[in-house]
Amino acid sequence: MKKILVIYTGGTIGMVKDTLTSSLIPFDLKQISEVIPPLKKLRCKINTFKFEHIIDSSNMKPAFWIELVEVIEKNYNDYDGFVVLHGTDTMSYTASALSFMMENLSKPVILTGSQLPLDAIRTDGRENIVSAIEIAANDEVEIPEVCVFFDNKLFRANRTTKINAEYFEAFYSGNYPSLAKVGINISYKGHLLLPKPRGNFKAYKKLCDDVIIIKIHPALKEKYLRTMLETENLKAVILETYGSGNAPTDKWFIQLIQQTINRGIIVYNVTQCKAGSVAMGHYQTSHELLKIGVLSGYDITTEAALTKLMFLLGNFTEKTEINKLLDTNMRGEITK
């Protein structure tokens, strides 16, 4: 019988209504099988862990990612899989960060959440928790990666983006298919999963947050861009560009980006589109960026780009090595 550790970080999925005040409060995670009776029918042993200070996912910080990795590392040899209950707003950031911070992961780490509290009549939380645990404990396929499970689909973590705040279909993976679908049966797509690693599991606990995201838009002014690029201790910039990596060709814009690169700051080109890839040089509006040394993010999501940069800057010192790894598909986050 497989052992699964359910980790509660905070978020709507762990909330129930207090009978006295009618306000939402965290439920007792130790009673998870009482709150969700179908869990008793699963052929696995479920243990739980709740952070002492649970947080709304809107307050998520890199330090919390490190704490979460430490919990998984501490329990890694004692469990066959992990399910992380997390708020939806920053789930894709946390999931992407975990994918980079855990090397040679050979067990499933599945993040899930809900749009409605657990005791709401039509909550999606019950199904998400049950399915995530069932997938983590499955005997059919090995899932050696970090995933997000939501609305009957299992996604690669670092390919996801939250796209909807109202409907249950909250997450989207525009550049990589789902890894499994839940219906009457659970249909796994084993050929899409990462291969099981050969090395030993390793957890990284250093992140550098000297990174900013700049979204290109028609009203972007030189003085505003200059202020952002001259931020003290800045080490990397994510440029969210149009379409396939296109940006203005105004002389002041190109000069500011080039001056930034000349100061040793990484500039990483990521498309604003929810699907598709950066292809610098395909249009004249991206050729100049390519020529001055802007790096292509290919089809990486903004969430994965941010967390990958934070991971690389926190654990590697040589810029040439960081640039090489940015161009490498490390955890299934890009297609080249």
C-alpha positions as CSV (number, residue, x, y, z in Angstrom):
1,M,0.0,0.0,0.0
2,K,1.5,3.3,-1.1
3,K,2.0,6.2,1.4
4,I,1.0,9.7,0.3
5,L,1.7,12.9,2.3
6,V,-0.9,15.7,1.9
7,I,0.6,19.1,2.6
8,Y,-1.6,22.1,3.3
9,T,-0.2,25.5,2.6
10,G,-3.3,27.6,2.6
11,G,-5.9,28.7,0.1
12,T,-9.6,28.1,-0.5
13,I,-9.4,24.4,-0.8
14,G,-8.7,24.0,2.9
15,M,-11.4,26.3,4.1
16,V,-14.8,25.5,5.7
17,K,-17.5,27.8,7.1
18,D,-17.4,28.3,10.9
19,T,-20.8,27.4,12.3
20,L,-20.7,30.2,14.8
21,T,-19.3,33.1,12.8
22,S,-20.0,32.0,9.2
23,S,-16.5,33.0,8.3
24,L,-14.1,30.7,6.4
25,I,-11.6,28.9,8.6
26,P,-9.1,26.1,7.9
27,F,-10.4,22.6,8.5
28,D,-8.6,20.1,10.7
29,L,-6.4,18.4,8.1
30,K,-6.0,15.3,10.3
31,Q,-9.7,14.7,9.7
32,I,-9.4,14.8,5.9
33,S,-10.9,11.4,5.5
34,E,-13.9,12.4,7.6
35,V,-14.4,15.6,5.6
36,I,-13.9,13.7,2.3
37,P,-15.2,10.1,2.9
38,P,-14.3,8.7,-0.6
39,L,-10.6,9.0,0.5
40,K,-11.3,5.9,2.7
41,K,-11.8,3.8,-0.4
42,L,-8.5,4.6,-1.9
43,R,-5.8,1.9,-1.6
44,C,-3.2,4.1,0.0
45,K,-2.2,5.4,3.4
46,I,-2.7,9.1,3.8
47,N,-0.8,11.3,6.2
48,T,-1.0,15.0,6.5
49,F,1.2,18.0,7.2
50,K,-0.1,21.6,7.8
51,F,2.2,24.6,8.0
52,E,2.1,26.4,11.3
53,H,1.3,29.7,9.5
54,I,-0.9,29.0,6.5
55,I,-1.1,31.8,4.0
56,D,-3.4,33.0,1.2
57,S,-1.6,32.3,-2.0
58,S,-1.6,36.0,-2.9
59,N,0.9,36.4,-0.1
60,M,3.2,33.7,-1.4
61,K,6.9,34.5,-1.2
62,P,10.1,32.6,-2.3
63,A,10.9,31.9,1.3
64,F,7.8,29.7,1.5
65,W,8.8,27.7,-1.5
66,I,12.1,26.9,0.3
67,E,10.1,25.8,3.4
68,L,7.9,23.6,1.2
69,V,10.9,22.0,-0.5
70,E,12.4,21.3,2.9
71,V,9.2,19.5,4.0
72,I,9.3,17.3,0.9
73,E,13.0,16.6,1.3
74,K,12.6,15.6,4.9
75,N,9.8,13.2,4.1
76,Y,11.1,12.1,0.6
77,N,12.2,8.6,1.6
78,D,9.1,7.9,3.7
79,Y,6.4,8.5,1.1
80,D,5.6,7.4,-2.5
81,G,4.0,10.7,-3.5
82,F,3.1,14.2,-2.3
83,V,-0.1,16.2,-2.8
84,V,0.2,19.9,-2.0
85,L,-3.0,21.9,-1.3
86,H,-2.5,25.4,-2.5
87,G,-4.4,28.6,-3.4
88,T,-5.0,29.0,-7.1
89,D,-3.7,32.6,-7.6
90,T,0.0,31.7,-7.3
91,M,-0.2,28.0,-7.8
92,S,1.6,28.0,-11.2
93,Y,4.5,30.1,-9.7
94,T,4.9,27.7,-6.8
95,A,4.6,24.6,-9.0
96,S,7.1,25.9,-11.4
97,A,9.5,26.9,-8.7
98,L,9.3,23.4,-7.1
99,S,10.0,21.8,-10.5
100,F,13.4,23.6,-10.7
101,M,14.3,23.3,-7.0
102,M,14.0,19.5,-6.9
103,E,16.5,17.6,-9.1
104,N,16.2,13.9,-10.0
105,L,12.7,13.8,-8.6
106,S,11.4,10.2,-9.0
107,K,8.0,10.6,-7.3
108,P,4.9,12.6,-8.0
109,V,4.5,16.0,-6.4
110,I,1.0,17.2,-7.3
111,L,-0.4,20.6,-6.5
112,T,-4.1,21.1,-6.5
113,G,-6.7,23.6,-5.1
114,S,-10.2,24.7,-5.7
115,Q,-12.3,27.6,-6.8
116,L,-14.9,27.0,-4.0
117,P,-14.4,26.2,-0.3
118,L,-14.4,22.6,0.6
119,D,-17.8,22.6,2.3
120,A,-19.6,24.5,-0.5
121,I,-22.4,22.5,-2.1
122,R,-20.8,22.5,-5.5
123,T,-17.2,22.7,-4.5
124,D,-14.6,21.4,-6.9
125,G,-12.2,20.8,-4.0
126,R,-13.4,17.3,-3.1
127,E,-12.9,15.9,-6.6
128,N,-9.6,17.7,-7.0
129,I,-8.2,16.3,-3.8
130,V,-9.5,12.7,-4.3
131,S,-8.2,12.6,-7.9
132,A,-4.8,14.1,-7.1
133,I,-4.2,11.6,-4.3
134,E,-5.4,8.7,-6.5
135,I,-3.0,9.8,-9.3
136,A,-0.2,10.2,-6.8
137,A,-0.8,6.6,-5.5
138,N,-1.4,5.0,-8.9
139,D,0.3,1.7,-9.8
140,E,-0.2,2.2,-13.6
141,V,2.5,4.7,-14.5
142,E,5.3,6.4,-12.7
143,I,5.1,10.2,-12.5
144,P,8.6,11.6,-11.8
145,E,7.7,15.3,-11.9
146,V,5.9,18.2,-10.3
147,C,2.3,18.5,-11.7
148,V,-0.8,20.6,-11.3
149,F,-4.1,18.8,-11.1
150,F,-7.3,20.8,-11.8
151,D,-10.7,20.2,-13.3
152,N,-10.0,16.6,-14.3
153,K,-6.7,17.3,-15.9
154,L,-3.1,16.7,-14.8
155,F,-0.6,19.2,-16.2
156,R,3.2,19.5,-16.1
157,A,3.7,22.1,-13.4
158,N,6.0,24.5,-15.2
159,R,3.7,24.6,-18.3
160,T,0.7,26.0,-16.5
161,T,-0.9,29.4,-16.2
162,K,-4.1,30.4,-14.3
163,I,-6.5,31.8,-16.9
164,N,-9.9,32.0,-15.1
165,A,-11.0,33.3,-11.7
166,E,-14.7,32.2,-12.1
167,Y,-15.0,28.8,-13.7
168,F,-13.6,25.4,-12.6
169,E,-11.4,25.2,-15.7
170,A,-8.9,27.6,-14.1
171,F,-5.6,26.4,-15.5
172,Y,-4.2,26.2,-19.0
173,S,-1.2,24.6,-20.6
174,G,-1.0,26.2,-24.0
175,N,2.2,24.6,-25.2
176,Y,2.1,21.1,-23.7
177,P,-0.7,18.6,-23.6
178,S,-2.2,17.3,-20.4
179,L,-0.4,14.3,-18.8
180,A,-3.6,12.6,-17.7
181,K,-7.4,13.1,-17.9
182,V,-9.9,11.9,-15.4
183,G,-13.3,10.6,-16.5
184,I,-14.9,7.3,-15.7
185,N,-11.3,6.0,-15.8
186,I,-8.0,7.9,-15.5
187,S,-6.3,8.0,-18.8
188,Y,-2.5,8.4,-18.5
189,K,-0.3,9.7,-21.3
190,G,2.9,8.0,-20.3
191,H,4.8,9.1,-23.4
192,L,4.4,12.7,-22.4
193,L,5.9,12.3,-18.9
194,L,9.5,13.1,-18.0
195,P,11.7,10.0,-17.9
196,K,12.6,8.6,-14.5
197,P,15.9,10.1,-13.4
198,R,19.0,7.9,-12.7
199,G,20.6,10.2,-10.1
200,N,19.9,10.8,-6.5
201,F,17.2,13.3,-5.4
202,K,18.6,16.7,-4.6
203,A,16.8,19.7,-3.1
204,Y,18.0,23.2,-3.8
205,K,17.2,25.9,-1.2
206,K,18.7,29.1,-2.7
207,L,16.7,31.5,-4.8
208,C,17.6,35.0,-6.1
209,D,14.7,37.4,-6.5
210,D,16.6,40.2,-8.1
211,V,14.4,39.7,-11.2
212,I,11.7,42.0,-12.8
213,I,9.1,41.4,-15.4
214,I,8.4,44.1,-17.9
215,K,5.4,43.8,-20.1
216,I,5.7,45.6,-23.5
217,H,2.7,47.7,-24.4
218,P,2.0,50.6,-26.7
219,A,2.0,53.2,-24.0
220,L,5.5,52.2,-22.6
221,K,7.5,55.4,-22.0
222,E,11.3,55.7,-22.1
223,K,11.5,57.3,-18.6
224,Y,9.4,54.5,-17.0
225,L,11.5,51.8,-18.7
226,R,14.7,53.5,-17.7
227,T,13.6,53.6,-14.1
228,M,12.8,49.9,-14.0
229,L,16.0,48.9,-15.7
230,E,18.1,51.0,-13.4
231,T,16.8,49.2,-10.3
232,E,19.6,48.6,-7.8
233,N,21.1,45.0,-7.7
234,L,19.0,44.0,-10.7
235,K,20.3,40.7,-12.2
236,A,17.7,39.7,-14.8
237,V,14.8,41.1,-16.8
238,I,11.9,39.2,-18.3
239,L,10.6,41.0,-21.3
240,E,7.0,40.0,-22.0
241,T,6.9,40.8,-25.7
242,Y,4.2,40.7,-28.5
243,G,3.5,37.6,-30.5
244,S,6.6,35.6,-31.4
245,G,8.9,37.8,-29.4
246,N,8.4,41.2,-31.1
247,A,9.1,44.6,-29.5
248,P,9.3,48.2,-30.5
249,T,12.2,49.2,-32.8
250,D,12.5,52.8,-31.4
251,K,16.1,53.8,-31.0
252,W,15.7,54.7,-27.3
253,F,14.1,51.3,-26.6
254,I,16.9,49.2,-28.2
255,Q,19.6,51.4,-26.6
256,L,18.1,51.0,-23.1
257,I,18.0,47.2,-23.6
258,Q,21.5,47.1,-24.9
259,Q,22.8,49.2,-22.1
260,T,21.2,46.8,-19.7
261,I,22.8,43.8,-21.3
262,N,26.2,45.6,-21.3
263,R,25.9,46.0,-17.5
264,G,25.8,42.2,-17.2
265,I,22.1,41.9,-16.7
266,I,20.3,39.0,-18.4
267,V,17.4,40.0,-20.6
268,Y,15.0,37.0,-21.3
269,N,12.4,37.2,-24.1
270,V,9.0,35.6,-23.3
271,T,5.8,36.0,-25.3
272,Q,2.7,37.5,-23.8
273,C,0.6,34.9,-25.7
274,K,-0.8,32.0,-23.7
275,A,0.3,29.7,-26.5
276,G,3.0,29.8,-29.1
277,S,6.7,30.5,-29.0
278,V,9.3,33.2,-29.2
279,A,11.1,33.1,-32.6
280,M,13.5,36.0,-32.5
281,G,14.6,37.2,-36.0
282,H,11.4,35.9,-37.6
283,Y,10.2,39.5,-37.9
284,Q,12.2,42.7,-38.1
285,T,10.7,43.8,-34.7
286,S,12.6,41.0,-33.0
287,H,15.7,40.9,-35.1
288,E,17.2,43.9,-33.2
289,L,16.7,42.1,-29.9
290,L,18.5,39.1,-31.1
291,K,21.4,41.2,-32.4
292,I,22.0,42.9,-29.1
293,G,22.0,39.7,-27.0
294,V,18.5,39.2,-25.7
295,L,18.0,35.5,-24.9
296,S,15.0,33.6,-26.2
297,G,12.6,32.0,-23.8
298,Y,11.1,29.9,-26.6
299,D,7.6,28.7,-25.4
300,I,8.2,29.1,-21.7
301,T,5.5,30.6,-19.5
302,T,6.2,33.8,-17.6
303,E,5.8,31.8,-14.3
304,A,8.4,29.3,-15.3
305,A,10.7,32.0,-16.7
306,L,10.6,33.9,-13.4
307,T,11.2,30.8,-11.2
308,K,13.9,29.3,-13.5
309,L,15.8,32.6,-13.4
310,M,15.5,32.8,-9.6
311,F,16.7,29.2,-9.3
312,L,19.7,29.7,-11.7
313,L,20.8,33.0,-10.2
314,G,20.6,31.6,-6.7
315,N,22.7,28.5,-7.4
316,F,25.1,29.4,-10.2
317,T,27.6,32.2,-10.5
318,E,29.0,32.0,-14.0
319,K,26.9,34.0,-16.4
320,T,27.9,31.8,-19.4
321,E,26.6,28.7,-17.5
322,I,23.3,30.5,-16.5
323,N,22.8,31.5,-20.1
324,K,23.4,28.0,-21.3
325,L,21.0,26.5,-18.8
326,L,18.3,29.1,-19.8
327,D,18.7,27.7,-23.3
328,T,18.4,24.2,-22.0
329,N,15.2,22.2,-21.4
330,M,15.9,21.4,-17.7
331,R,12.6,20.1,-16.4
332,G,10.4,19.9,-19.5
333,E,9.6,23.7,-19.4
334,I,10.5,24.5,-23.0
335,T,10.2,23.0,-26.4
336,K,13.1,23.6,-28.8
